[in-house]
Amino acid sequence: MSFVAFPPGTMLSPVPIVMLSCAGESVRPNIITLAWAGTVCSQPPMLTVSIRKERYSHKLVTETGEFVVNMVSRDLIGAADRCGVKSGRDEDKFATCALTPVRADGMRYAPAIAQCPGYLACRVKSVTELGTHDMFLGEIVAVGIQDTLFDAQGKLDLGKARLAAYCHGAYRALGEAIGYFGFSVSAPDVYKRRMRELKTPAAPAKKEHGR
Amino acid sequence: MSFVAFPPGTMLSPVPIVMLSCAGESVRPNIITLAWAGTVCSQPPMLTVSIRKERYSHKLVTETGEFVVNMVSRDLIGAADRCGVKSGRDEDKFATCALTPVRADGMRYAPAIAQCPGYLACRVKSVTELGTHDMFLGEIVAVGIQDTLFDAQGKLDLGKARLAAYCHGAYRALGEAIGYFGFSVSAPDVYKRRMRELKTPAAPAKKEHGR
């Protein structure tokens, strides 16, 4: 096993798949799917999304200074793909993908997508021109999570969301939990308990295989 | 199903898990694991990594202006976790995790990690102070991929790398391919062929379940 040189490129994998929703003063809401997105700061909580200048959403986000990042579950992957390849100039993607815009906390224009497992409402702090893409730095001002993703004790269980990731041109389902932050230095009893808690959400995935 | 407000935070999931390797003029190489990383531009290819000021690697990356992002497969998840919680001030993480530093193309100081499926060698273009984290914008100047990840035709098959993702405190294995960029608007015969190609790498995962 040894390294082979590959043309320098955007090989980092996996990366998130997000459906970014935005709107304008008198413009219908739009969705663009992005994989060039990531968390960049814990406090204040911030993320970046990168959008090509020529995309319709670029204009909407620039004009309003806000956007909503919606997380993508595997049953939404067809809609997410369509929202990445089609333009909001040509079609109403909420309509063609049978998705519903709903109010996002803290946003004046940008809606959240009702069918997504969760959303992060962001205010644009800066825009940096990098080349093909402009990088929007957003401060996360509100978060909404589906009530169905909380357990009986009110604890969020994001494993239930059955999220998907982008990996060098392919969309992949997230599989089983294989650890948690700090597990390598955990006491054995803590490790057992935490892993048992994390493994629970694997159940819904089985249903899919039986479809 | 409806949204419940959650404290604004770094909820975006999944995000990558990367082992960042770096070194200094006369300093042993170090590794720090990060989830605050993402692709931000296709051309020139660029990514960001965010590091807390107090981390040992912050100093090394700042001083040398370079770092290597190594992708993480699920068998490396224990090492990756340790490199996220331990400090390079206290231990030689290459030694404690039984990892091997190897030359990374285009880098003067920062090595790649021989055991990782692939690496992206980056030169720092800017550093932005955001709060708890400083965001390093890196231009990807070289990429190395393990020779074992190419098929007989010389085509890269990143599904074979069995990568892992970070998801709200948990590490999760990447599972089956559920689509590819553009699949929602593909002709049926193209869809069938592409999905068949993508599903092939699922085989190695089965071996793991039989362990």
Interface residues (C-beta under 8 A of the other chain):
Chain A: M1 S2 F3 V4 A5 F6 P7 P8 G9 T10 M11 L12 S13 P14 V15 P16 V18 A35 W36 A37 G38 T39 V40 C41 S42 Q43 P44 P45 M46 L47 T48 S50 V69 M71 R74 I77 G78 A79 D81 R82 G84 V85 K86 V102 D105 A112 A114 G118 Y119 L120 T128 L130 G131 T132 H133 M135 L137 I140 V141 A142 V143 G144 I145 Q146 D147 T148 F150 L156 L158 G159 A161 L163 A164 A165 Y166 C167 H168 G169 A170 Y171 R172 A173 L174 G175 E176 A177 I178 G179 Y180 F181 G182 F183 S184 V185 L198 A205
Chain B: M1 S2 F3 V4 A5 F6 P7 P8 G9 T10 M11 L12 S13 P14 V15 P16 V18 A35 W36 A37 G38 T39 V40 C41 S42 Q43 P44 P45 M46 L47 T48 S50 V69 M71 R74 I77 G78 A79 D81 R82 G84 V85 K86 V102 D105 A112 A114 G118 Y119 L120 T128 L130 G131 T132 H133 M135 L137 I140 V141 A142 V143 G144 I145 Q146 D147 T148 F150 L156 L158 G159 A161 L163 A164 A165 Y166 C167 H168 G169 A170 Y171 R172 A173 L174 G175 E176 A177 I178 G179 Y180 F181 G182 F183 S184 V185 L198 A205
